[in-house]
Amino acid sequence: MRLYIVAYDIVCVKRLAQVRKIAYSFAFGGQKSVVESYLDEAGVVGLERRLFGVIRLEYDKINIVPVHKRAILLGRAKRLSFDKGVIVL
């Protein structure tokens, strides 16, 4: 299992409710349009499949971003180094 951040921006209120329901069914936490989920490969594929059945690609946007293992340590009092190109949320 790996931690993923699922962030979405959905134009239609009806589709937004559907996406929120799907995203939170995979979530262990979140806030507004950002959800934290621990997923394995099958979980990511299942989440993508369900979301693609709801969204309209020309209007809506969803980002499913894996969190680097070291990023989980950000709440601790340690200085961390990251590889070039790593995004820290």
PDB file with one MODEL, atoms N, CA, C and O in Angstrom:
MODEL        1
ATOM      1  N   MET A   1       0.840  -1.189   0.000  1.00  0.00           N
ATOM      2  CA  MET A   1       0.000   0.000   0.000  1.00  0.00           C
ATOM      3  C   MET A   1       0.879   1.243   0.000  1.00  0.00           C
ATOM      4  O   MET A   1       1.963   1.266   0.582  1.00  0.00           O
ATOM      5  N   ARG A   2       0.390   2.247  -0.653  1.00  0.00           N
ATOM      6  CA  ARG A   2       1.098   3.506  -0.750  1.00  0.00           C
ATOM      7  C   ARG A   2       0.095   4.633  -0.564  1.00  0.00           C
ATOM      8  O   ARG A   2      -1.069   4.502  -0.945  1.00  0.00           O
ATOM      9  N   LEU A   3       0.538   5.736   0.017  1.00  0.00           N
ATOM     10  CA  LEU A   3      -0.321   6.893   0.217  1.00  0.00           C
ATOM     11  C   LEU A   3      -0.448   7.670  -1.087  1.00  0.00           C
ATOM     12  O   LEU A   3       0.547   7.945  -1.758  1.00  0.00           O
ATOM     13  N   TYR A   4      -1.689   8.022  -1.439  1.00  0.00           N
ATOM     14  CA  TYR A   4      -1.973   8.850  -2.610  1.00  0.00           C
ATOM     15  C   TYR A   4      -2.795  10.047  -2.182  1.00  0.00           C
ATOM     16  O   TYR A   4      -3.605   9.968  -1.259  1.00  0.00           O
ATOM     17  N   ILE A   5      -2.574  11.147  -2.860  1.00  0.00           N
ATOM     18  CA  ILE A   5      -3.409  12.332  -2.709  1.00  0.00           C
ATOM     19  C   ILE A   5      -4.290  12.391  -3.953  1.00  0.00           C
ATOM     20  O   ILE A   5      -3.785  12.367  -5.076  1.00  0.00           O
ATOM     21  N   VAL A   6      -5.588  12.467  -3.758  1.00  0.00           N
ATOM     22  CA  VAL A   6      -6.536  12.569  -4.864  1.00  0.00           C
ATOM     23  C   VAL A   6      -7.146  13.969  -4.780  1.00  0.00           C
ATOM     24  O   VAL A   6      -7.861  14.286  -3.830  1.00  0.00           O
ATOM     25  N   ALA A   7      -6.860  14.793  -5.771  1.00  0.00           N
ATOM     26  CA  ALA A   7      -7.363  16.161  -5.797  1.00  0.00           C
ATOM     27  C   ALA A   7      -8.235  16.332  -7.035  1.00  0.00           C
ATOM     28  O   ALA A   7      -7.878  15.865  -8.117  1.00  0.00           O
ATOM     29  N   TYR A   8      -9.375  16.997  -6.880  1.00  0.00           N
ATOM     30  CA  TYR A   8     -10.276  17.115  -8.011  1.00  0.00           C
ATOM     31  C   TYR A   8     -10.871  18.511  -8.113  1.00  0.00           C
ATOM     32  O   TYR A   8     -11.025  19.219  -7.117  1.00  0.00           O
ATOM     33  N   ASP A   9     -11.201  18.885  -9.338  1.00  0.00           N
ATOM     34  CA  ASP A   9     -11.877  20.145  -9.648  1.00  0.00           C
ATOM     35  C   ASP A   9     -12.952  19.802 -10.671  1.00  0.00           C
ATOM     36  O   ASP A   9     -12.652  19.602 -11.848  1.00  0.00           O
ATOM     37  N   ILE A  10     -14.181  19.735 -10.231  1.00  0.00           N
ATOM     38  CA  ILE A  10     -15.290  19.275 -11.054  1.00  0.00           C
ATOM     39  C   ILE A  10     -16.252  20.436 -11.275  1.00  0.00           C
ATOM     40  O   ILE A  10     -16.664  21.091 -10.318  1.00  0.00           O
ATOM     41  N   VAL A  11     -16.609  20.695 -12.526  1.00  0.00           N
ATOM     42  CA  VAL A  11     -17.426  21.845 -12.883  1.00  0.00           C
ATOM     43  C   VAL A  11     -18.892  21.673 -12.481  1.00  0.00           C
ATOM     44  O   VAL A  11     -19.481  22.583 -11.899  1.00  0.00           O
ATOM     45  N   CYS A  12     -19.470  20.543 -12.777  1.00  0.00           N
ATOM     46  CA  CYS A  12     -20.898  20.288 -12.545  1.00  0.00           C
ATOM     47  C   CYS A  12     -21.136  19.824 -11.111  1.00  0.00           C
ATOM     48  O   CYS A  12     -20.452  18.921 -10.629  1.00  0.00           O
ATOM     49  N   VAL A  13     -22.096  20.433 -10.430  1.00  0.00           N
ATOM     50  CA  VAL A  13     -22.382  20.107  -9.031  1.00  0.00           C
ATOM     51  C   VAL A  13     -22.808  18.645  -8.885  1.00  0.00           C
ATOM     52  O   VAL A  13     -22.428  17.989  -7.914  1.00  0.00           O
ATOM     53  N   LYS A  14     -23.578  18.133  -9.819  1.00  0.00           N
ATOM     54  CA  LYS A  14     -24.039  16.742  -9.758  1.00  0.00           C
ATOM     55  C   LYS A  14     -22.843  15.782  -9.884  1.00  0.00           C
ATOM     56  O   LYS A  14     -22.729  14.828  -9.114  1.00  0.00           O
ATOM     57  N   ARG A  15     -21.958  16.036 -10.853  1.00  0.00           N
ATOM     58  CA  ARG A  15     -20.769  15.184 -11.011  1.00  0.00           C
ATOM     59  C   ARG A  15     -19.832  15.346  -9.820  1.00  0.00           C
ATOM     60  O   ARG A  15     -19.191  14.380  -9.406  1.00  0.00           O
ATOM     61  N   LEU A  16     -19.744  16.557  -9.261  1.00  0.00           N
ATOM     62  CA  LEU A  16     -18.917  16.798  -8.084  1.00  0.00           C
ATOM     63  C   LEU A  16     -19.361  15.897  -6.927  1.00  0.00           C
ATOM     64  O   LEU A  16     -18.526  15.300  -6.247  1.00  0.00           O
ATOM     65  N   ALA A  17     -20.657  15.801  -6.709  1.00  0.00           N
ATOM     66  CA  ALA A  17     -21.175  14.947  -5.637  1.00  0.00           C
ATOM     67  C   ALA A  17     -20.823  13.483  -5.893  1.00  0.00           C
ATOM     68  O   ALA A  17     -20.477  12.755  -4.963  1.00  0.00           O
ATOM     69  N   GLN A  18     -20.910  13.053  -7.146  1.00  0.00           N
ATOM     70  CA  GLN A  18     -20.576  11.677  -7.487  1.00  0.00           C
ATOM     71  C   GLN A  18     -19.086  11.398  -7.284  1.00  0.00           C
ATOM     72  O   GLN A  18     -18.712  10.371  -6.718  1.00  0.00           O
ATOM     73  N   VAL A  19     -18.237  12.324  -7.753  1.00  0.00           N
ATOM     74  CA  VAL A  19     -16.785  12.174  -7.593  1.00  0.00           C
ATOM     75  C   VAL A  19     -16.417  12.173  -6.121  1.00  0.00           C
ATOM     76  O   VAL A  19     -15.606  11.353  -5.691  1.00  0.00           O
ATOM     77  N   ARG A  20     -17.002  13.082  -5.336  1.00  0.00           N
ATOM     78  CA  ARG A  20     -16.710  13.143  -3.908  1.00  0.00           C
ATOM     79  C   ARG A  20     -17.075  11.815  -3.228  1.00  0.00           C
ATOM     80  O   ARG A  20     -16.314  11.305  -2.406  1.00  0.00           O
ATOM     81  N   LYS A  21     -18.237  11.264  -3.574  1.00  0.00           N
ATOM     82  CA  LYS A  21     -18.674   9.998  -2.992  1.00  0.00           C
ATOM     83  C   LYS A  21     -17.696   8.877  -3.330  1.00  0.00           C
ATOM     84  O   LYS A  21     -17.343   8.084  -2.458  1.00  0.00           O
ATOM     85  N   ILE A  22     -17.255   8.801  -4.580  1.00  0.00           N
ATOM     86  CA  ILE A  22     -16.292   7.778  -4.997  1.00  0.00           C
ATOM     87  C   ILE A  22     -14.958   7.989  -4.296  1.00  0.00           C
ATOM     88  O   ILE A  22     -14.406   7.051  -3.721  1.00  0.00           O
ATOM     89  N   ALA A  23     -14.435   9.211  -4.339  1.00  0.00           N
ATOM     90  CA  ALA A  23     -13.122   9.493  -3.748  1.00  0.00           C
ATOM     91  C   ALA A  23     -13.107   9.167  -2.261  1.00  0.00           C
ATOM     92  O   ALA A  23     -12.152   8.566  -1.769  1.00  0.00           O
ATOM     93  N   TYR A  24     -14.152   9.556  -1.545  1.00  0.00           N
ATOM     94  CA  TYR A  24     -14.189   9.293  -0.112  1.00  0.00           C
ATOM     95  C   TYR A  24     -14.437   7.825   0.223  1.00  0.00           C
ATOM     96  O   TYR A  24     -14.170   7.396   1.345  1.00  0.00           O
ATOM     97  N   SER A  25     -14.944   7.051  -0.733  1.00  0.00           N
ATOM     98  CA  SER A  25     -15.088   5.617  -0.486  1.00  0.00           C
ATOM     99  C   SER A  25     -13.723   4.923  -0.450  1.00  0.00           C
ATOM    100  O   SER A  25     -13.604   3.817   0.077  1.00  0.00           O
ATOM    101  N   PHE A  26     -12.690   5.572  -1.012  1.00  0.00           N
ATOM    102  CA  PHE A  26     -11.320   5.055  -0.994  1.00  0.00           C
ATOM    103  C   PHE A  26     -10.471   5.749   0.076  1.00  0.00           C
ATOM    104  O   PHE A  26      -9.314   5.377   0.267  1.00  0.00           O
ATOM    105  N   ALA A  27     -11.009   6.732   0.765  1.00  0.00           N
ATOM    106  CA  ALA A  27     -10.214   7.631   1.608  1.00  0.00           C
ATOM    107  C   ALA A  27     -10.122   7.188   3.059  1.00  0.00           C
ATOM    108  O   ALA A  27     -10.982   6.475   3.574  1.00  0.00           O
ATOM    109  N   PHE A  28      -9.044   7.639   3.700  1.00  0.00           N
ATOM    110  CA  PHE A  28      -8.960   7.532   5.151  1.00  0.00           C
ATOM    111  C   PHE A  28      -8.998   8.928   5.753  1.00  0.00           C
ATOM    112  O   PHE A  28      -9.113   9.064   6.971  1.00  0.00           O
ATOM    113  N   GLY A  29      -8.906   9.956   4.941  1.00  0.00           N
ATOM    114  CA  GLY A  29      -8.979  11.335   5.412  1.00  0.00           C
ATOM    115  C   GLY A  29      -9.044  12.284   4.233  1.00  0.00           C
ATOM    116  O   GLY A  29      -8.891  11.875   3.082  1.00  0.00           O
ATOM    117  N   GLY A  30      -9.268  13.537   4.522  1.00  0.00           N
ATOM    118  CA  GLY A  30      -9.302  14.519   3.448  1.00  0.00           C
ATOM    119  C   GLY A  30      -9.932  15.813   3.900  1.00  0.00           C
ATOM    120  O   GLY A  30     -10.382  15.958   5.037  1.00  0.00           O
ATOM    121  N   GLN A  31      -9.948  16.752   2.969  1.00  0.00           N
ATOM    122  CA  GLN A  31     -10.515  18.060   3.257  1.00  0.00           C
ATOM    123  C   GLN A  31     -10.953  18.685   1.945  1.00  0.00           C
ATOM    124  O   GLN A  31     -10.141  18.852   1.036  1.00  0.00           O
ATOM    125  N   LYS A  32     -12.211  19.028   1.839  1.00  0.00           N
ATOM    126  CA  LYS A  32     -12.802  19.624   0.636  1.00  0.00           C
ATOM    127  C   LYS A  32     -12.495  18.789  -0.594  1.00  0.00           C
ATOM    128  O   LYS A  32     -12.977  17.660  -0.688  1.00  0.00           O
ATOM    129  N   SER A  33     -11.722  19.288  -1.529  1.00  0.00           N
ATOM    130  CA  SER A  33     -11.473  18.596  -2.798  1.00  0.00           C
ATOM    131  C   SER A  33     -10.144  17.849  -2.827  1.00  0.00           C
ATOM    132  O   SER A  33      -9.599  17.597  -3.902  1.00  0.00           O
ATOM    133  N   VAL A  34      -9.625  17.498  -1.670  1.00  0.00           N
ATOM    134  CA  VAL A  34      -8.381  16.722  -1.588  1.00  0.00           C
ATOM    135  C   VAL A  34      -8.609  15.570  -0.614  1.00  0.00           C
ATOM    136  O   VAL A  34      -9.058  15.770   0.514  1.00  0.00           O
ATOM    137  N   VAL A  35      -8.292  14.367  -1.069  1.00  0.00           N
ATOM    138  CA  VAL A  35      -8.531  13.165  -0.288  1.00  0.00           C
ATOM    139  C   VAL A  35      -7.233  12.390  -0.150  1.00  0.00           C
ATOM    140  O   VAL A  35      -6.458  12.299  -1.103  1.00  0.00           O
ATOM    141  N   GLU A  36      -6.989  11.831   1.029  1.00  0.00           N
ATOM    142  CA  GLU A  36      -5.825  10.968   1.260  1.00  0.00           C
ATOM    143  C   GLU A  36      -6.293   9.518   1.242  1.00  0.00           C
ATOM    144  O   GLU A  36      -7.250   9.161   1.928  1.00  0.00           O
ATOM    145  N   SER A  37      -5.621   8.692   0.462  1.00  0.00           N
ATOM    146  CA  SER A  37      -6.015   7.291   0.343  1.00  0.00           C
ATOM    147  C   SER A  37      -4.790   6.395   0.325  1.00  0.00           C
ATOM    148  O   SER A  37      -3.808   6.693  -0.355  1.00  0.00           O
ATOM    149  N   TYR A  38      -4.844   5.301   1.065  1.00  0.00           N
ATOM    150  CA  TYR A  38      -3.834   4.259   0.958  1.00  0.00           C
ATOM    151  C   TYR A  38      -4.348   3.248  -0.054  1.00  0.00           C
ATOM    152  O   TYR A  38      -5.372   2.605   0.176  1.00  0.00           O
ATOM    153  N   LEU A  39      -3.640   3.103  -1.180  1.00  0.00           N
ATOM    154  CA  LEU A  39      -4.080   2.249  -2.271  1.00  0.00           C
ATOM    155  C   LEU A  39      -2.964   1.336  -2.734  1.00  0.00           C
ATOM    156  O   LEU A  39      -1.790   1.708  -2.707  1.00  0.00           O
ATOM    157  N   ASP A  40      -3.333   0.147  -3.156  1.00  0.00           N
ATOM    158  CA  ASP A  40      -2.388  -0.694  -3.869  1.00  0.00           C
ATOM    159  C   ASP A  40      -2.681  -0.498  -5.364  1.00  0.00           C
ATOM    160  O   ASP A  40      -3.543   0.301  -5.729  1.00  0.00           O
ATOM    161  N   GLU A  41      -1.962  -1.230  -6.225  1.00  0.00           N
ATOM    162  CA  GLU A  41      -2.125  -1.068  -7.680  1.00  0.00           C
ATOM    163  C   GLU A  41      -3.575  -1.291  -8.108  1.00  0.00           C
ATOM    164  O   GLU A  41      -4.113  -0.529  -8.911  1.00  0.00           O
ATOM    165  N   ALA A  42      -4.199  -2.331  -7.574  1.00  0.00           N
ATOM    166  CA  ALA A  42      -5.593  -2.623  -7.932  1.00  0.00           C
ATOM    167  C   ALA A  42      -6.528  -1.517  -7.453  1.00  0.00           C
ATOM    168  O   ALA A  42      -7.507  -1.199  -8.129  1.00  0.00           O
ATOM    169  N   GLY A  43      -6.237  -0.929  -6.296  1.00  0.00           N
ATOM    170  CA  GLY A  43      -7.046   0.166  -5.781  1.00  0.00           C
ATOM    171  C   GLY A  43      -6.974   1.401  -6.656  1.00  0.00           C
ATOM    172  O   GLY A  43      -7.984   2.067  -6.882  1.00  0.00           O
ATOM    173  N   VAL A  44      -5.771   1.715  -7.153  1.00  0.00           N
ATOM    174  CA  VAL A  44      -5.605   2.872  -8.047  1.00  0.00           C
ATOM    175  C   VAL A  44      -6.405   2.647  -9.334  1.00  0.00           C
ATOM    176  O   VAL A  44      -7.120   3.537  -9.795  1.00  0.00           O
ATOM    177  N   VAL A  45      -6.274   1.452  -9.901  1.00  0.00           N
ATOM    178  CA  VAL A  45      -6.999   1.124 -11.139  1.00  0.00           C
ATOM    179  C   VAL A  45      -8.506   1.183 -10.899  1.00  0.00           C
ATOM    180  O   VAL A  45      -9.240   1.718 -11.730  1.00  0.00           O
ATOM    181  N   GLY A  46      -8.974   0.643  -9.780  1.00  0.00           N
ATOM    182  CA  GLY A  46     -10.402   0.682  -9.465  1.00  0.00           C
ATOM    183  C   GLY A  46     -10.913   2.102  -9.289  1.00  0.00           C
ATOM    184  O   GLY A  46     -11.991   2.444  -9.775  1.00  0.00           O
ATOM    185  N   LEU A  47     -10.141   2.926  -8.595  1.00  0.00           N
ATOM    186  CA  LEU A  47     -10.513   4.325  -8.397  1.00  0.00           C
ATOM    187  C   LEU A  47     -10.583   5.053  -9.742  1.00  0.00           C
ATOM    188  O   LEU A  47     -11.555   5.755 -10.020  1.00  0.00           O
ATOM    189  N   GLU A  48      -9.558   4.885 -10.569  1.00  0.00           N
ATOM    190  CA  GLU A  48      -9.546   5.531 -11.892  1.00  0.00           C
ATOM    191  C   GLU A  48     -10.753   5.097 -12.716  1.00  0.00           C
ATOM    192  O   GLU A  48     -11.424   5.934 -13.319  1.00  0.00           O
ATOM    193  N   ARG A  49     -11.031   3.810 -12.746  1.00  0.00           N
ATOM    194  CA  ARG A  49     -12.142   3.279 -13.541  1.00  0.00           C
ATOM    195  C   ARG A  49     -13.474   3.886 -13.095  1.00  0.00           C
ATOM    196  O   ARG A  49     -14.288   4.287 -13.926  1.00  0.00           O
ATOM    197  N   ARG A  50     -13.688   3.951 -11.793  1.00  0.00           N
ATOM    198  CA  ARG A  50     -14.950   4.514 -11.287  1.00  0.00           C
ATOM    199  C   ARG A  50     -15.062   6.005 -11.584  1.00  0.00           C
ATOM    200  O   ARG A  50     -16.131   6.493 -11.953  1.00  0.00           O
ATOM    201  N   LEU A  51     -13.947   6.731 -11.421  1.00  0.00           N
ATOM    202  CA  LEU A  51     -13.981   8.175 -11.676  1.00  0.00           C
ATOM    203  C   LEU A  51     -14.176   8.487 -13.158  1.00  0.00           C
ATOM    204  O   LEU A  51     -14.911   9.412 -13.503  1.00  0.00           O
ATOM    205  N   PHE A  52     -13.523   7.722 -14.039  1.00  0.00           N
ATOM    206  CA  PHE A  52     -13.682   7.956 -15.473  1.00  0.00           C
ATOM    207  C   PHE A  52     -15.113   7.709 -15.931  1.00  0.00           C
ATOM    208  O   PHE A  52     -15.533   8.254 -16.952  1.00  0.00           O
ATOM    209  N   GLY A  53     -15.863   6.906 -15.200  1.00  0.00           N
ATOM    210  CA  GLY A  53     -17.262   6.690 -15.536  1.00  0.00           C
ATOM    211  C   GLY A  53     -18.150   7.868 -15.190  1.00  0.00           C
ATOM    212  O   GLY A  53     -19.304   7.917 -15.615  1.00  0.00           O
ATOM    213  N   VAL A  54     -17.628   8.828 -14.420  1.00  0.00           N
ATOM    214  CA  VAL A  54     -18.421   9.959 -13.939  1.00  0.00           C
ATOM    215  C   VAL A  54     -17.996  11.278 -14.577  1.00  0.00           C
ATOM    216  O   VAL A  54     -18.854  12.077 -14.950  1.00  0.00           O
ATOM    217  N   ILE A  55     -16.707  11.521 -14.708  1.00  0.00           N
ATOM    218  CA  ILE A  55     -16.241  12.858 -15.112  1.00  0.00           C
ATOM    219  C   ILE A  55     -16.390  13.097 -16.615  1.00  0.00           C
ATOM    220  O   ILE A  55     -16.569  12.166 -17.399  1.00  0.00           O
ATOM    221  N   ARG A  56     -16.311  14.366 -16.984  1.00  0.00           N
ATOM    222  CA  ARG A  56     -16.260  14.793 -18.382  1.00  0.00           C
ATOM    223  C   ARG A  56     -14.873  15.371 -18.601  1.00  0.00           C
ATOM    224  O   ARG A  56     -14.533  16.412 -18.039  1.00  0.00           O
ATOM    225  N   LEU A  57     -14.082  14.705 -19.407  1.00  0.00           N
ATOM    226  CA  LEU A  57     -12.676  15.066 -19.580  1.00  0.00           C
ATOM    227  C   LEU A  57     -12.476  16.488 -20.093  1.00  0.00           C
ATOM    228  O   LEU A  57     -11.458  17.112 -19.794  1.00  0.00           O
ATOM    229  N   GLU A  58     -13.418  17.003 -20.852  1.00  0.00           N
ATOM    230  CA  GLU A  58     -13.254  18.355 -21.400  1.00  0.00           C
ATOM    231  C   GLU A  58     -13.483  19.451 -20.358  1.00  0.00           C
ATOM    232  O   GLU A  58     -13.116  20.604 -20.586  1.00  0.00           O
ATOM    233  N   TYR A  59     -14.091  19.100 -19.208  1.00  0.00           N
ATOM    234  CA  TYR A  59     -14.388  20.102 -18.185  1.00  0.00           C
ATOM    235  C   TYR A  59     -13.729  19.837 -16.837  1.00  0.00           C
ATOM    236  O   TYR A  59     -13.330  20.771 -16.142  1.00  0.00           O
ATOM    237  N   ASP A  60     -13.617  18.587 -16.474  1.00  0.00           N
ATOM    238  CA  ASP A  60     -13.213  18.216 -15.122  1.00  0.00           C
ATOM    239  C   ASP A  60     -11.748  17.801 -15.070  1.00  0.00           C
ATOM    240  O   ASP A  60     -11.158  17.424 -16.082  1.00  0.00           O
ATOM    241  N   LYS A  61     -11.169  17.877 -13.868  1.00  0.00           N
ATOM    242  CA  LYS A  61      -9.772  17.481 -13.695  1.00  0.00           C
ATOM    243  C   LYS A  61      -9.625  16.740 -12.376  1.00  0.00           C
ATOM    244  O   LYS A  61     -10.145  17.159 -11.342  1.00  0.00           O
ATOM    245  N   ILE A  62      -8.896  15.619 -12.442  1.00  0.00           N
ATOM    246  CA  ILE A  62      -8.588  14.851 -11.240  1.00  0.00           C
ATOM    247  C   ILE A  62      -7.107  14.501 -11.284  1.00  0.00           C
ATOM    248  O   ILE A  62      -6.604  14.047 -12.311  1.00  0.00           O
ATOM    249  N   ASN A  63      -6.416  14.710 -10.183  1.00  0.00           N
ATOM    250  CA  ASN A  63      -5.015  14.316 -10.048  1.00  0.00           C
ATOM    251  C   ASN A  63      -4.922  13.254  -8.964  1.00  0.00           C
ATOM    252  O   ASN A  63      -5.410  13.442  -7.850  1.00  0.00           O
ATOM    253  N   ILE A  64      -4.290  12.141  -9.302  1.00  0.00           N
ATOM    254  CA  ILE A  64      -4.027  11.083  -8.332  1.00  0.00           C
ATOM    255  C   ILE A  64      -2.511  11.008  -8.227  1.00  0.00           C
ATOM    256  O   ILE A  64      -1.833  10.525  -9.133  1.00  0.00           O
ATOM    257  N   VAL A  65      -1.993  11.497  -7.101  1.00  0.00           N
ATOM    258  CA  VAL A  65      -0.553  11.693  -6.952  1.00  0.00           C
ATOM    259  C   VAL A  65      -0.011  10.790  -5.848  1.00  0.00           C
ATOM    260  O   VAL A  65      -0.471  10.861  -4.709  1.00  0.00           O
ATOM    261  N   PRO A  66       0.973   9.931  -6.179  1.00  0.00           N
ATOM    262  CA  PRO A  66       1.584   9.135  -5.115  1.00  0.00           C
ATOM    263  C   PRO A  66       2.462  10.022  -4.240  1.00  0.00           C
ATOM    264  O   PRO A  66       3.165  10.899  -4.743  1.00  0.00           O
ATOM    265  N   VAL A  67       2.419   9.795  -2.956  1.00  0.00           N
ATOM    266  CA  VAL A  67       3.237  10.555  -2.021  1.00  0.00           C
ATOM    267  C   VAL A  67       4.530   9.788  -1.783  1.00  0.00           C
ATOM    268  O   VAL A  67       4.510   8.593  -1.490  1.00  0.00           O
ATOM    269  N   HIS A  68       5.642  10.479  -1.910  1.00  0.00           N
ATOM    270  CA  HIS A  68       6.946   9.866  -1.687  1.00  0.00           C
ATOM    271  C   HIS A  68       7.031   9.366  -0.250  1.00  0.00           C
ATOM    272  O   HIS A  68       6.570  10.041   0.670  1.00  0.00           O
ATOM    273  N   LYS A  69       7.605   8.209  -0.055  1.00  0.00           N
ATOM    274  CA  LYS A  69       7.671   7.614   1.287  1.00  0.00           C
ATOM    275  C   LYS A  69       8.263   8.562   2.316  1.00  0.00           C
ATOM    276  O   LYS A  69       7.787   8.614   3.450  1.00  0.00           O
ATOM    277  N   ARG A  70       9.287   9.308   1.945  1.00  0.00           N
ATOM    278  CA  ARG A  70       9.915  10.221   2.901  1.00  0.00           C
ATOM    279  C   ARG A  70       9.021  11.404   3.247  1.00  0.00           C
ATOM    280  O   ARG A  70       9.191  12.011   4.304  1.00  0.00           O
ATOM    281  N   ALA A  71       8.073  11.743   2.379  1.00  0.00           N
ATOM    282  CA  ALA A  71       7.205  12.890   2.632  1.00  0.00           C
ATOM    283  C   ALA A  71       6.318  12.656   3.855  1.00  0.00           C
ATOM    284  O   ALA A  71       5.888  13.616   4.494  1.00  0.00           O
ATOM    285  N   ILE A  72       6.047  11.429   4.178  1.00  0.00           N
ATOM    286  CA  ILE A  72       5.225  11.126   5.342  1.00  0.00           C
ATOM    287  C   ILE A  72       5.906  11.610   6.621  1.00  0.00           C
ATOM    288  O   ILE A  72       5.235  11.814   7.633  1.00  0.00           O
ATOM    289  N   LEU A  73       7.191  11.791   6.592  1.00  0.00           N
ATOM    290  CA  LEU A  73       7.945  12.247   7.760  1.00  0.00           C
ATOM    291  C   LEU A  73       7.903  13.755   7.962  1.00  0.00           C
ATOM    292  O   LEU A  73       8.527  14.255   8.899  1.00  0.00           O
ATOM    293  N   LEU A  74       7.207  14.483   7.138  1.00  0.00           N
ATOM    294  CA  LEU A  74       7.237  15.941   7.212  1.00  0.00           C
ATOM    295  C   LEU A  74       6.733  16.492   8.535  1.00  0.00           C
ATOM    296  O   LEU A  74       7.113  17.599   8.916  1.00  0.00           O
ATOM    297  N   GLY A  75       5.902  15.764   9.238  1.00  0.00           N
ATOM    298  CA  GLY A  75       5.403  16.247  10.511  1.00  0.00           C
ATOM    299  C   GLY A  75       6.368  16.031  11.655  1.00  0.00           C
ATOM    300  O   GLY A  75       6.090  16.454  12.777  1.00  0.00           O
ATOM    301  N   ARG A  76       7.484  15.390  11.408  1.00  0.00           N
ATOM    302  CA  ARG A  76       8.450  15.087  12.452  1.00  0.00           C
ATOM    303  C   ARG A  76       9.607  16.087  12.406  1.00  0.00           C
ATOM    304  O   ARG A  76       9.837  16.744  11.390  1.00  0.00           O
ATOM    305  N   ALA A  77      10.311  16.186  13.496  1.00  0.00           N
ATOM    306  CA  ALA A  77      11.397  17.159  13.590  1.00  0.00           C
ATOM    307  C   ALA A  77      12.689  16.592  13.011  1.00  0.00           C
ATOM    308  O   ALA A  77      13.672  16.409  13.730  1.00  0.00           O
ATOM    309  N   LYS A  78      12.683  16.318  11.727  1.00  0.00           N
ATOM    310  CA  LYS A  78      13.878  15.853  11.032  1.00  0.00           C
ATOM    311  C   LYS A  78      14.043  16.660   9.765  1.00  0.00           C
ATOM    312  O   LYS A  78      13.062  17.047   9.130  1.00  0.00           O
ATOM    313  N   ARG A  79      15.263  16.908   9.407  1.00  0.00           N
ATOM    314  CA  ARG A  79      15.533  17.581   8.143  1.00  0.00           C
ATOM    315  C   ARG A  79      15.571  16.506   7.064  1.00  0.00           C
ATOM    316  O   ARG A  79      16.291  15.517   7.194  1.00  0.00           O
ATOM    317  N   LEU A  80      14.797  16.700   6.002  1.00  0.00           N
ATOM    318  CA  LEU A  80      14.702  15.711   4.936  1.00  0.00           C
ATOM    319  C   LEU A  80      15.281  16.260   3.645  1.00  0.00           C
ATOM    320  O   LEU A  80      15.211  17.460   3.379  1.00  0.00           O
ATOM    321  N   SER A  81      15.843  15.384   2.861  1.00  0.00           N
ATOM    322  CA  SER A  81      16.301  15.784   1.538  1.00  0.00           C
ATOM    323  C   SER A  81      15.460  15.053   0.500  1.00  0.00           C
ATOM    324  O   SER A  81      15.044  13.916   0.721  1.00  0.00           O
ATOM    325  N   PHE A  82      15.213  15.701  -0.624  1.00  0.00           N
ATOM    326  CA  PHE A  82      14.389  15.132  -1.663  1.00  0.00           C
ATOM    327  C   PHE A  82      15.157  15.157  -2.980  1.00  0.00           C
ATOM    328  O   PHE A  82      15.979  16.039  -3.226  1.00  0.00           O
ATOM    329  N   ASP A  83      14.871  14.182  -3.803  1.00  0.00           N
ATOM    330  CA  ASP A  83      15.460  14.134  -5.138  1.00  0.00           C
ATOM    331  C   ASP A  83      14.917  15.276  -5.978  1.00  0.00           C
ATOM    332  O   ASP A  83      13.801  15.746  -5.755  1.00  0.00           O
ATOM    333  N   LYS A  84      15.708  15.722  -6.946  1.00  0.00           N
ATOM    334  CA  LYS A  84      15.283  16.788  -7.848  1.00  0.00           C
ATOM    335  C   LYS A  84      14.035  16.331  -8.586  1.00  0.00           C
ATOM    336  O   LYS A  84      13.985  15.204  -9.078  1.00  0.00           O
ATOM    337  N   GLY A  85      13.037  17.185  -8.667  1.00  0.00           N
ATOM    338  CA  GLY A  85      11.802  16.884  -9.370  1.00  0.00           C
ATOM    339  C   GLY A  85      10.713  16.288  -8.505  1.00  0.00           C
ATOM    340  O   GLY A  85       9.605  16.070  -8.996  1.00  0.00           O
ATOM    341  N   VAL A  86      10.981  16.016  -7.237  1.00  0.00           N
ATOM    342  CA  VAL A  86       9.967  15.479  -6.334  1.00  0.00           C
ATOM    343  C   VAL A  86       9.071  16.608  -5.861  1.00  0.00           C
ATOM    344  O   VAL A  86       9.558  17.662  -5.453  1.00  0.00           O
ATOM    345  N   ILE A  87       7.777  16.395  -5.914  1.00  0.00           N
ATOM    346  CA  ILE A  87       6.813  17.391  -5.458  1.00  0.00           C
ATOM    347  C   ILE A  87       6.426  17.060  -4.030  1.00  0.00           C
ATOM    348  O   ILE A  87       6.045  15.927  -3.735  1.00  0.00           O
ATOM    349  N   VAL A  88       6.519  18.030  -3.148  1.00  0.00           N
ATOM    350  CA  VAL A  88       6.139  17.840  -1.759  1.00  0.00           C
ATOM    351  C   VAL A  88       4.864  18.612  -1.511  1.00  0.00           C
ATOM    352  O   VAL A  88       4.816  19.822  -1.730  1.00  0.00           O
ATOM    353  N   LEU A  89       3.822  17.919  -1.052  1.00  0.00           N
ATOM    354  CA  LEU A  89       2.535  18.561  -0.796  1.00  0.00           C
ATOM    355  C   LEU A  89       2.370  18.813   0.685  1.00  0.00           C
ATOM    356  O   LEU A  89       1.347  19.350   1.110  1.00  0.00           O
TER     357      LEU A  89
ENDMDL
END
